[in-house]
Amino acid sequence: MNPKILQTQNVTVSFDGFKALNNLNFSMDVGELRVVIGPNGAGKTTFIDVITGKVKPTEGKVIFKGKNIRSFQEHEIIRMGIGRKFQTPRIYLNLTASENLELSANRNKNIFSTLFVTSKKTDKYKIQGLLETIGLTSKANIKSAFLSHGEKQRLEIGMLVAQSPDLLLVDEPVAGLTDEETYNVAQLLLMLAESHSILVIEHDMEFVREIARKVTVLHEGSVLCEGNIEEVQNDPRVIEVYLGQQNNN
């Protein structure tokens, strides 16, 4: 049996009586690429918020690498090895792509030391390798404000990897991207999945088909079903949930 990198046990999150998560039980293995989908209001964002400590469960446990992290603060959870990419890229627009990666890789998290202190040769090799991985070698010295939306998404994923997290949480990485940019992000995540544990939240089903190995469907704050993409798409419960939402729009 593979070791679990992440588990939630009977997690409930209540906001003024509304249960955003309802007795949620979830687990994923070390080295796994998991995609979480679900209709609007299914609890996907709250799920990520709970893992990162932004929201505290009303009930239940969040277990990372065998340790219950429910009581820890966001910055402590980051240091434990959980990195999060938000829907909107959070990068430094006035810095180059290379400088953004250097800042993320800098353990001191100090802008002055990152920009004005000569980097070690090993650090430079690491940044060069990251630029190659995310496909931005030719844009290394361009200010990030001038990158396309897709390039900014890939840069932020690179910034996440630069922090060397054990678990990458990637929230809707292809929202608003062209087909070509979506393909590039898909290939990047598949490449990273060879050496990282990755949890992806996504709406774009074409993108999900590109990367999914195992899919978890959330509905009303609980796991509705799990399986490969074909099993999930053909599950009568999933069809009913998504058709029901379309009929309500």
Contacts in CASP RR format, 6 or more apart in sequence:
PFRMAT RR
TARGET T0000
AUTHOR 0000-0000-0000
METHOD contacts of the structure
MODEL  1
MNPKILQTQNVTVSFDGFKALNNLNFSMDVGELRVVIGPNGAGKTTFIDV
ITGKVKPTEGKVIFKGKNIRSFQEHEIIRMGIGRKFQTPRIYLNLTASEN
LELSANRNKNIFSTLFVTSKKTDKYKIQGLLETIGLTSKANIKSAFLSHG
EKQRLEIGMLVAQSPDLLLVDEPVAGLTDEETYNVAQLLLMLAESHSILV
IEHDMEFVREIARKVTVLHEGSVLCEGNIEEVQNDPRVIEVYLGQQNNN
2 29 0 8 1.000
2 30 0 8 1.000
2 32 0 8 1.000
3 29 0 8 1.000
3 30 0 8 1.000
4 27 0 8 1.000
4 28 0 8 1.000
4 29 0 8 1.000
4 30 0 8 1.000
4 63 0 8 1.000
4 66 0 8 1.000
5 28 0 8 1.000
5 29 0 8 1.000
5 30 0 8 1.000
5 31 0 8 1.000
5 32 0 8 1.000
5 64 0 8 1.000
5 65 0 8 1.000
5 166 0 8 1.000
5 167 0 8 1.000
5 197 0 8 1.000
6 26 0 8 1.000
6 27 0 8 1.000
6 28 0 8 1.000
6 51 0 8 1.000
6 62 0 8 1.000
6 63 0 8 1.000
6 64 0 8 1.000
6 167 0 8 1.000
6 197 0 8 1.000
6 199 0 8 1.000
7 26 0 8 1.000
7 27 0 8 1.000
7 61 0 8 1.000
7 62 0 8 1.000
7 63 0 8 1.000
7 66 0 8 1.000
8 24 0 8 1.000
8 25 0 8 1.000
8 26 0 8 1.000
8 27 0 8 1.000
8 47 0 8 1.000
8 50 0 8 1.000
8 51 0 8 1.000
8 60 0 8 1.000
8 61 0 8 1.000
8 62 0 8 1.000
8 63 0 8 1.000
9 25 0 8 1.000
9 60 0 8 1.000
9 61 0 8 1.000
9 63 0 8 1.000
10 23 0 8 1.000
10 24 0 8 1.000
10 25 0 8 1.000
10 59 0 8 1.000
10 60 0 8 1.000
10 61 0 8 1.000
11 21 0 8 1.000
11 23 0 8 1.000
11 24 0 8 1.000
11 25 0 8 1.000
11 50 0 8 1.000
11 57 0 8 1.000
11 59 0 8 1.000
11 60 0 8 1.000
11 61 0 8 1.000
11 62 0 8 1.000
12 19 0 8 1.000
12 21 0 8 1.000
12 22 0 8 1.000
12 23 0 8 1.000
12 24 0 8 1.000
12 57 0 8 1.000
12 58 0 8 1.000
12 59 0 8 1.000
12 60 0 8 1.000
13 19 0 8 1.000
13 20 0 8 1.000
13 21 0 8 1.000
13 46 0 8 1.000
13 50 0 8 1.000
13 55 0 8 1.000
13 57 0 8 1.000
13 58 0 8 1.000
14 20 0 8 1.000
14 58 0 8 1.000
19 220 0 8 1.000
19 221 0 8 1.000
20 43 0 8 1.000
20 46 0 8 1.000
20 221 0 8 1.000
21 43 0 8 1.000
21 46 0 8 1.000
21 47 0 8 1.000
21 50 0 8 1.000
21 57 0 8 1.000
21 221 0 8 1.000
21 222 0 8 1.000
22 220 0 8 1.000
22 221 0 8 1.000
22 222 0 8 1.000
23 222 0 8 1.000
24 47 0 8 1.000
24 218 0 8 1.000
24 221 0 8 1.000
24 222 0 8 1.000
24 223 0 8 1.000
25 223 0 8 1.000
26 47 0 8 1.000
26 216 0 8 1.000
26 223 0 8 1.000
28 34 0 8 1.000
28 197 0 8 1.000
28 199 0 8 1.000
29 197 0 8 1.000
30 197 0 8 1.000
31 193 0 8 1.000
31 196 0 8 1.000
31 197 0 8 1.000
31 198 0 8 1.000
32 197 0 8 1.000
32 198 0 8 1.000
32 213 0 8 1.000
32 214 0 8 1.000
33 189 0 8 1.000
33 190 0 8 1.000
33 193 0 8 1.000
33 197 0 8 1.000
33 198 0 8 1.000
33 200 0 8 1.000
33 211 0 8 1.000
33 212 0 8 1.000
33 213 0 8 1.000
33 214 0 8 1.000
34 198 0 8 1.000
34 199 0 8 1.000
34 200 0 8 1.000
34 213 0 8 1.000
34 214 0 8 1.000
34 215 0 8 1.000
34 216 0 8 1.000
35 199 0 8 1.000
35 200 0 8 1.000
35 201 0 8 1.000
35 202 0 8 1.000
35 208 0 8 1.000
35 211 0 8 1.000
35 212 0 8 1.000
35 213 0 8 1.000
35 214 0 8 1.000
35 215 0 8 1.000
35 216 0 8 1.000
36 44 0 8 1.000
36 47 0 8 1.000
36 199 0 8 1.000
36 200 0 8 1.000
36 201 0 8 1.000
36 202 0 8 1.000
36 215 0 8 1.000
36 216 0 8 1.000
36 217 0 8 1.000
36 218 0 8 1.000
37 44 0 8 1.000
37 201 0 8 1.000
37 202 0 8 1.000
37 203 0 8 1.000
37 205 0 8 1.000
37 208 0 8 1.000
37 215 0 8 1.000
37 216 0 8 1.000
37 217 0 8 1.000
37 218 0 8 1.000
37 232 0 8 1.000
38 44 0 8 1.000
38 203 0 8 1.000
38 217 0 8 1.000
38 218 0 8 1.000
38 219 0 8 1.000
38 224 0 8 1.000
38 241 0 8 1.000
38 242 0 8 1.000
39 219 0 8 1.000
39 241 0 8 1.000
39 242 0 8 1.000
39 245 0 8 1.000
40 245 0 8 1.000
41 220 0 8 1.000
42 217 0 8 1.000
42 218 0 8 1.000
42 219 0 8 1.000
42 220 0 8 1.000
42 221 0 8 1.000
43 218 0 8 1.000
43 221 0 8 1.000
44 201 0 8 1.000
44 218 0 8 1.000
45 171 0 8 1.000
45 201 0 8 1.000
46 55 0 8 1.000
46 221 0 8 1.000
47 201 0 8 1.000
47 218 0 8 1.000
47 221 0 8 1.000
48 84 0 8 1.000
48 169 0 8 1.000
48 171 0 8 1.000
48 201 0 8 1.000
49 55 0 8 1.000
50 56 0 8 1.000
50 57 0 8 1.000
50 62 0 8 1.000
51 62 0 8 1.000
51 64 0 8 1.000
51 77 0 8 1.000
51 82 0 8 1.000
51 169 0 8 1.000
51 199 0 8 1.000
52 74 0 8 1.000
52 77 0 8 1.000
52 78 0 8 1.000
52 82 0 8 1.000
52 83 0 8 1.000
52 84 0 8 1.000
52 169 0 8 1.000
53 62 0 8 1.000
53 69 0 8 1.000
53 72 0 8 1.000
53 73 0 8 1.000
53 74 0 8 1.000
53 77 0 8 1.000
54 74 0 8 1.000
56 70 0 8 1.000
57 70 0 8 1.000
60 70 0 8 1.000
61 68 0 8 1.000
61 70 0 8 1.000
62 68 0 8 1.000
62 69 0 8 1.000
62 70 0 8 1.000
63 69 0 8 1.000
64 77 0 8 1.000
64 80 0 8 1.000
64 81 0 8 1.000
64 82 0 8 1.000
64 167 0 8 1.000
65 80 0 8 1.000
65 166 0 8 1.000
67 80 0 8 1.000
69 77 0 8 1.000
69 80 0 8 1.000
72 80 0 8 1.000
78 163 0 8 1.000
78 165 0 8 1.000
80 166 0 8 1.000
81 163 0 8 1.000
81 164 0 8 1.000
81 165 0 8 1.000
81 166 0 8 1.000
81 167 0 8 1.000
82 165 0 8 1.000
82 166 0 8 1.000
82 167 0 8 1.000
82 169 0 8 1.000
83 160 0 8 1.000
83 163 0 8 1.000
83 165 0 8 1.000
83 167 0 8 1.000
83 168 0 8 1.000
83 169 0 8 1.000
84 160 0 8 1.000
84 169 0 8 1.000
84 171 0 8 1.000
85 156 0 8 1.000
85 157 0 8 1.000
85 160 0 8 1.000
85 168 0 8 1.000
85 169 0 8 1.000
85 170 0 8 1.000
85 171 0 8 1.000
85 173 0 8 1.000
86 156 0 8 1.000
86 171 0 8 1.000
87 171 0 8 1.000
87 172 0 8 1.000
87 175 0 8 1.000
89 149 0 8 1.000
89 152 0 8 1.000
89 153 0 8 1.000
89 155 0 8 1.000
89 156 0 8 1.000
90 156 0 8 1.000
91 100 0 8 1.000
91 144 0 8 1.000
91 152 0 8 1.000
91 155 0 8 1.000
91 156 0 8 1.000
91 159 0 8 1.000
92 99 0 8 1.000
92 100 0 8 1.000
92 103 0 8 1.000
92 144 0 8 1.000
93 143 0 8 1.000
93 144 0 8 1.000
93 145 0 8 1.000
94 143 0 8 1.000
94 144 0 8 1.000
94 145 0 8 1.000
95 103 0 8 1.000
95 115 0 8 1.000
95 143 0 8 1.000
95 144 0 8 1.000
96 140 0 8 1.000
96 141 0 8 1.000
96 142 0 8 1.000
96 143 0 8 1.000
96 144 0 8 1.000
97 131 0 8 1.000
97 136 0 8 1.000
97 139 0 8 1.000
97 140 0 8 1.000
97 141 0 8 1.000
97 142 0 8 1.000
97 144 0 8 1.000
97 147 0 8 1.000
97 151 0 8 1.000
97 155 0 8 1.000
98 127 0 8 1.000
98 131 0 8 1.000
98 140 0 8 1.000
98 141 0 8 1.000
99 114 0 8 1.000
99 115 0 8 1.000
100 144 0 8 1.000
100 155 0 8 1.000
100 159 0 8 1.000
101 127 0 8 1.000
101 130 0 8 1.000
101 131 0 8 1.000
101 155 0 8 1.000
101 158 0 8 1.000
101 159 0 8 1.000
101 162 0 8 1.000
102 114 0 8 1.000
102 115 0 8 1.000
102 119 0 8 1.000
102 123 0 8 1.000
102 127 0 8 1.000
103 109 0 8 1.000
103 111 0 8 1.000
103 114 0 8 1.000
103 115 0 8 1.000
103 159 0 8 1.000
104 158 0 8 1.000
104 159 0 8 1.000
104 160 0 8 1.000
104 162 0 8 1.000
104 163 0 8 1.000
105 123 0 8 1.000
105 126 0 8 1.000
105 127 0 8 1.000
105 130 0 8 1.000
105 162 0 8 1.000
105 163 0 8 1.000
106 113 0 8 1.000
106 114 0 8 1.000
108 114 0 8 1.000
119 127 0 8 1.000
126 162 0 8 1.000
127 162 0 8 1.000
128 137 0 8 1.000
130 158 0 8 1.000
130 161 0 8 1.000
130 162 0 8 1.000
131 137 0 8 1.000
131 140 0 8 1.000
133 158 0 8 1.000
133 161 0 8 1.000
133 188 0 8 1.000
133 191 0 8 1.000
133 192 0 8 1.000
134 154 0 8 1.000
134 155 0 8 1.000
134 157 0 8 1.000
134 158 0 8 1.000
134 188 0 8 1.000
135 154 0 8 1.000
135 184 0 8 1.000
135 188 0 8 1.000
136 147 0 8 1.000
136 151 0 8 1.000
136 154 0 8 1.000
136 155 0 8 1.000
139 147 0 8 1.000
139 151 0 8 1.000
144 152 0 8 1.000
144 155 0 8 1.000
147 155 0 8 1.000
148 181 0 8 1.000
149 176 0 8 1.000
149 177 0 8 1.000
149 181 0 8 1.000
150 177 0 8 1.000
150 178 0 8 1.000
150 181 0 8 1.000
150 184 0 8 1.000
150 185 0 8 1.000
151 181 0 8 1.000
153 173 0 8 1.000
153 174 0 8 1.000
153 177 0 8 1.000
153 181 0 8 1.000
153 185 0 8 1.000
154 184 0 8 1.000
154 185 0 8 1.000
154 188 0 8 1.000
157 168 0 8 1.000
157 170 0 8 1.000
157 173 0 8 1.000
157 185 0 8 1.000
157 188 0 8 1.000
157 189 0 8 1.000
157 192 0 8 1.000
160 168 0 8 1.000
160 170 0 8 1.000
161 168 0 8 1.000
161 192 0 8 1.000
161 196 0 8 1.000
165 196 0 8 1.000
166 197 0 8 1.000
167 196 0 8 1.000
167 197 0 8 1.000
167 198 0 8 1.000
167 199 0 8 1.000
168 192 0 8 1.000
168 196 0 8 1.000
168 197 0 8 1.000
168 198 0 8 1.000
168 199 0 8 1.000
169 199 0 8 1.000
169 201 0 8 1.000
170 189 0 8 1.000
170 198 0 8 1.000
170 199 0 8 1.000
170 200 0 8 1.000
170 201 0 8 1.000
171 201 0 8 1.000
172 201 0 8 1.000
172 202 0 8 1.000
172 203 0 8 1.000
173 185 0 8 1.000
173 189 0 8 1.000
173 200 0 8 1.000
173 202 0 8 1.000
174 181 0 8 1.000
174 182 0 8 1.000
174 185 0 8 1.000
174 186 0 8 1.000
174 202 0 8 1.000
174 204 0 8 1.000
174 207 0 8 1.000
175 203 0 8 1.000
175 204 0 8 1.000
177 185 0 8 1.000
182 204 0 8 1.000
182 206 0 8 1.000
182 207 0 8 1.000
182 210 0 8 1.000
183 210 0 8 1.000
185 207 0 8 1.000
186 207 0 8 1.000
186 210 0 8 1.000
186 211 0 8 1.000
189 198 0 8 1.000
189 200 0 8 1.000
189 211 0 8 1.000
190 210 0 8 1.000
190 211 0 8 1.000
192 198 0 8 1.000
193 211 0 8 1.000
200 211 0 8 1.000
202 208 0 8 1.000
208 215 0 8 1.000
208 229 0 8 1.000
209 229 0 8 1.000
212 228 0 8 1.000
212 229 0 8 1.000
213 228 0 8 1.000
214 226 0 8 1.000
214 227 0 8 1.000
214 228 0 8 1.000
215 226 0 8 1.000
215 227 0 8 1.000
215 228 0 8 1.000
215 229 0 8 1.000
215 232 0 8 1.000
216 223 0 8 1.000
216 225 0 8 1.000
216 226 0 8 1.000
216 227 0 8 1.000
217 223 0 8 1.000
217 224 0 8 1.000
217 225 0 8 1.000
217 226 0 8 1.000
217 232 0 8 1.000
217 235 0 8 1.000
217 238 0 8 1.000
217 241 0 8 1.000
218 224 0 8 1.000
219 237 0 8 1.000
219 241 0 8 1.000
224 235 0 8 1.000
224 237 0 8 1.000
224 238 0 8 1.000
224 241 0 8 1.000
225 231 0 8 1.000
225 232 0 8 1.000
225 235 0 8 1.000
225 237 0 8 1.000
225 238 0 8 1.000
226 232 0 8 1.000
232 238 0 8 1.000
233 239 0 8 1.000
END
